[in-house]
Amino acid sequence: MPNEWSCEWIYEATLSNYEMYLFNFATHTLKNYNYQPIAVAKLAENAGKFRFLCIARPKFSHNSQSHFACIEVYKPINGFPYATKVHKLDTNIFN
């Protein structure tokens, strides 16, 4: 069985209502940042795995800067969606 890195991801610039529901349900308990999804990727072979590209804005500190983040979400067949990983994306690689 191939690992998830060798599977085909499908990328979309817009989120469906269902994907927005999954994102909101999975991220409502995340603290410190408000996340705004701007794109989604899903595994072609596994309908339960998603990656959301987001803008992360601090909830409480106005001294912190916003940044890009990738939030991985899993939706079990008979369960609720939940965030499995939150990655802060380093945009300094372009300097």
LOGU-599982 format. One line per field, with one value per atom (N, C-alpha, C, CB): residue in one letter; x, y, z. Coordinates in steps of 0.2 Angstrom, whole numbers, plus 5000, padded with zeros to 4 digits. Atoms other than C-alpha are relative to their C-alpha. Glycine has a CB too. Layout:
! LOGU-599982
residuo	[A ...]
u	[X ...]
v	[Y ...]
w	[Z ...]
//
This chain:
! LOGU-599982
residuo	[M M M M P P P P N N N N E E E E W W W W S S S S C C C C E E E E W W W W I I I I Y Y Y Y E E E E A A A A T T T T L L L L S S S S N N N N Y Y Y Y E E E E M M M M Y Y Y Y L L L L F F F F N N N N F F F F A A A A T T T T H H H H T T T T L L L L K K K K N N N N Y Y Y Y N N N N Y Y Y Y Q Q Q Q P P P P I I I I A A A A V V V V A A A A K K K K L L L L A A A A E E E E N N N N A A A A G G G G K K K K F F F F R R R R F F F F L L L L C C C C I I I I A A A A R R R R P P P P K K K K F F F F S S S S H H H H N N N N S S S S Q Q Q Q S S S S H H H H F F F F A A A A C C C C I I I I E E E E V V V V Y Y Y Y K K K K P P P P I I I I N N N N G G G G F F F F P P P P Y Y Y Y A A A A T T T T K K K K V V V V H H H H K K K K L L L L D D D D T T T T N N N N I I I I F F F F N N N N]
u	[5004 5000 5004 4995 4995 5008 4998 4999 5001 5010 4997 5007 5004 5001 5004 4997 4996 5015 5001 5007 5000 5014 4994 5004 5006 4996 4998 4994 5002 4987 4996 4997 5004 4981 4997 5005 5004 4968 4999 4993 5000 4969 4995 5007 5006 4955 5001 4993 4999 4956 4993 5001 5006 4938 4998 4994 5002 4930 4992 5002 5007 4913 4997 4999 5003 4900 5002 4993 4998 4905 5007 4999 4993 4923 5001 5005 5001 4919 4998 4996 5003 4909 5006 4994 4995 4923 5006 5004 4995 4936 4998 5002 5003 4925 4999 4994 5001 4921 5007 4996 4994 4939 5004 5004 4995 4947 4997 5002 5003 4934 5003 4993 4997 4944 5008 5000 4993 4961 5001 5003 4999 4968 5005 5001 4995 4978 5000 5007 5001 4974 4993 5006 5006 4959 5003 4996 4997 4962 4994 5001 5004 4954 5003 5000 4998 4955 5000 4996 5000 4960 5001 5006 5000 4962 5000 5007 5000 4960 5003 4992 4998 4968 4997 5008 5002 4961 5003 4992 4997 4967 4995 5003 5004 4960 4997 5003 5002 4960 4997 5006 5002 4955 4995 5005 5005 4939 5000 4993 5000 4943 5006 5000 4994 4960 5000 5006 5000 4961 5006 4993 4995 4974 4997 5007 5003 4968 5006 4995 4995 4980 4996 5003 5004 4975 5005 4998 4997 4979 4999 4998 5001 4982 5001 5005 5000 4978 5000 4995 5000 4982 4994 5006 5006 4967 5001 4997 4999 4974 5005 5001 4995 4990 5001 5007 5000 4991 5008 4997 4993 5010 5003 5004 4998 5011 4997 4996 5002 5010 4996 5006 5004 4998 5006 4995 4996 5006 4996 5005 5003 5002 5000 5003 5000 4997 4997 4997 5003 4993 4997 5004 5003 4980 4997 4994 5002 4978 4994 5005 5007 4960 4999 4994 5002 4954 4993 5004 5007 4936 4998 4995 5001 4933 4993 5000 5007 4918 4995 5000 5005 4908 5002 4998 4997 4915 5000 5006 4999 4918 5007 4998 4993 4932 5004 4999 4995 4947 5006 5001 4994 4963 5005 5002 4995 4978 5007 5000 4994 4992 4999 5005 5000 4995 5007 4996 4993 5010 5000 5002 4999 5016 5005 5003 4997 5022 5005 4996 4995 5039 5000 5007 5000 5038 5007 4995 4993 5056 5004 5003 4996 5062 5000 4996 5000 5058 5005 4993 4995 5071 5007 5001]
v	[4994 5000 5006 5000 4994 5017 5005 5003 4995 5030 5006 5002 4994 5047 5004 5004 4995 5056 4997 5001 5002 5045 4999 4993 5000 5046 5007 4999 4994 5059 5004 4998 4994 5075 5004 5004 4995 5085 5007 4997 4993 5104 5004 5003 4996 5116 5007 4997 4993 5135 5002 5005 4999 5135 4994 5003 5005 5126 4999 5001 5002 5117 5002 4993 4999 5120 4994 5000 5006 5102 5001 4994 4999 5106 5006 5002 4995 5122 4998 5006 5003 5112 4996 4996 5004 5100 5004 4996 4996 5114 5003 5005 4996 5124 4995 5003 5005 5108 4998 4994 5003 5102 5006 4998 4995 5119 5005 5005 4995 5127 5000 4998 5000 5121 5002 4993 4997 5128 5006 5000 4994 5141 5005 4999 4995 5157 5003 4997 4997 5159 4999 4997 5001 5162 4998 5006 5003 5152 5001 4992 4999 5157 4996 5008 5005 5143 5004 4994 4997 5149 4995 5005 5006 5132 4994 5001 5006 5114 4995 4998 5005 5098 4993 4999 5006 5080 4994 5000 5006 5063 4997 4995 5003 5055 4993 4999 5007 5037 5000 4996 5001 5042 5007 5000 4995 5053 5004 4998 4997 5057 5004 4995 4996 5066 5007 4996 4993 5085 5004 5003 4995 5099 5006 4998 4993 5117 5005 5001 4994 5131 5006 5002 4995 5145 5006 4997 4994 5163 4999 5006 5000 5162 5007 4995 4993 5178 4999 5005 5000 5180 5002 5004 4998 5180 5005 4994 4996 5189 5005 4996 4995 5197 5004 4996 4995 5212 5001 5006 4999 5211 4994 5000 5006 5194 5001 4993 4999 5194 4994 5001 5006 5183 4996 5003 5004 5169 4995 4997 5005 5155 4994 4999 5006 5138 4995 5001 5006 5121 4996 4996 5004 5112 4993 5004 5007 5093 4998 4995 5002 5086 4993 5005 5006 5069 4999 4994 5001 5064 4992 5004 5008 5045 4999 4997 5001 5037 5001 4992 4999 5036 5004 4993 4996 5050 5007 4998 4993 5069 5002 5004 4998 5078 5003 5005 4996 5084 5001 4995 4998 5092 4996 5008 5005 5080 5004 4995 4996 5093 5007 4997 4993 5112 5002 5005 4998 5117 5008 4996 4993 5135 5000 5004 5000 5138 5006 5001 4996 5147 5004 4997 4996 5161 5003 5005 4998 5166 4997 5000 5003 5154 5004 4993 4996 5167 5006 5002 4994 5179 4998 5002]
w	[5000 5000 5000 5006 5000 4995 5006 4994 4995 5008 4997 5003 5002 5007 4996 5006 5004 4999 4993 5003 5006 4984 4997 4999 5002 4982 4996 5005 5004 4970 5004 4994 4996 4979 4994 5004 5004 4970 5003 4999 4998 4972 4998 4999 5002 4972 5003 5002 4997 4974 5003 4994 4996 4980 5004 4995 4996 4994 4999 5008 5000 4993 5007 4998 4993 5007 5005 4999 4996 5013 5003 4996 4998 5014 5005 4994 4995 5023 5007 4998 4994 5036 5003 4998 4997 5038 5003 4995 4998 5040 5007 4995 4994 5053 5006 4998 4995 5063 5003 4998 4997 5064 5003 4994 4998 5068 5006 4994 4995 5080 5007 5001 4994 5095 5000 5003 5000 5089 5003 4992 4996 5100 4997 5007 5002 5097 4993 5000 5007 5078 4998 4996 5005 5067 4994 5000 5007 5051 4995 5001 5005 5035 4994 4998 5005 5022 4993 4999 5007 5004 4994 5000 5005 4995 5004 4996 4997 4998 4996 5002 5004 4993 5003 5000 4997 4995 4996 4999 5003 4992 4995 5005 5004 4977 5002 4993 4997 4985 5007 5000 4993 5002 5001 5005 4999 5004 5006 4998 4993 5022 5002 5005 4998 5021 4996 4998 5003 5017 5003 5002 4998 5018 4998 4997 5001 5019 5001 5005 5000 5014 5003 4993 4996 5026 5001 5007 4997 5032 5007 4997 4992 5051 5003 5003 4997 5060 5008 4998 4993 5079 5003 5003 4997 5090 5005 5003 4994 5105 5000 5006 5000 5101 4994 5001 5005 5090 4998 5001 5002 5090 4996 5007 5004 5081 4993 5003 5007 5062 4998 4996 5004 5051 4996 4996 5004 5041 4997 5005 5003 5030 5004 4993 4997 5037 4996 5007 5003 5031 5006 4996 4995 5042 4997 5003 5002 5039 5004 5001 4997 5043 4998 4998 5001 5044 5002 5004 4998 5043 4999 4995 5000 5048 4997 5007 5003 5039 5005 4997 4995 5055 5005 5002 4995 5064 4998 5003 5002 5065 4998 5007 5002 5057 5005 4994 4995 5067 4996 5006 5002 5064 5002 5002 4998 5064 5000 4995 5000 5060 4998 4996 5002 5059 4998 5005 5002 5049 4999 4994 5002 5049 4994 5006 5006 5032 5000 4994 4999 5031 4993 5001 5007 5017 5000 5000 5000 5021 4995 5007 5005 5008 4994 4999 5006 4995 5000 4998 4999 5002 4997 5007]
//
